[in-house]
Amino acid sequence: MNSEEMRKFIRKHSALFWYIPEDKKEDLSPDVVVEFILNYGTLEDIKDLIKILGIEETARIFFAAEGRRKLNYFPEIYNFFSLYFKKYA
């Protein structure tokens, strides 16, 4: 993962992370970025994220979510991406 690419991606989608102070946004962990983009991003946003992280890494981050973090995904989003990543990653 290119961290500069990720920082640019986060800046581009800054509005999705509205509750995080501006000076902290570029320090977001990949799991937070994946969660927010899958839940609230557009199809193009998701494609761009997968280009940056790679499908295997995106799937690994998605499936690593446990407990409360897993519950942060909308049920329909979790179901769709569970099926998607199992098939393509």
N, C-alpha and C positions, 0 to 999 in steps of 0.2 A: 504494500500500500504506500502510495506517495502521500506523505503528510501535507505537502503544499497543495496538492490536488484536493485533499479532504478539507483543508482550511478554506479554499476557494468555494468548495461545494457548500460548506456550512454558511459562509458569508452570503452566498446566493440564496440560500433558504433560511436566512436569519429570522424571518417572521414566524416560522414554525417553532422556534425556540424562544418565544416572546418573554417567558418568565425568567430567563437566564440573563444576567447582566451582560452587556455588550462585550466587556473586556474578558469575560470567561467563556464565551461561545466557542472560540477556536480551540479550547482545551477539552471540548466534549469527547467522551469516550465513544468508540465506534458502536458500542451496544446501544447507547442513547440515540445516536444518529440513525442507526438501522430501525430502531423502534419508531421514532418519529416519522421517518420517511415512509415506512411501510404503512403506518396508521393514517398519516395525513397528506402524504405527497401524491403527486400525479403519477401516471404511468411513466412519463418521461423522467421524472425525478428518480423513480425506482430503477429505471434503465441506467441512468447516469451513476447512481450509487453502485450498482452491480459492476459497471465498467471500472470504477475506482477500486473497489474492494475485491472484485472477482466473485463469481457465483458461489464457489466453495466456502470462501471466508464469510460471505453474507449469510449463507445457510448455517455455518458453524455458529456464528453469533446469534442468529435467530433461535436455533435449537438449544443453545446454552442457557437461554433465559429460563429461570426457575422461580417458583414461588410467586412473590408479588410482581416481579419483572415480567413473568409470563402472563400474568393477569392484566398487565398494562396494554397488551394487544387486544384490539376489538375481537370478539369471538369469530366473526366472519373473516377477518384478516388473518387470524391465526390459522383457521381451517384452510383457507386458500393457499397461504404460503407454506403450510406444512405439506400439502399435496404437491405444490409447485417445486419446492426444494427437494422433496423425495424423488421426484421424477427427473429433475434436470441437474441437480448438484451431486 
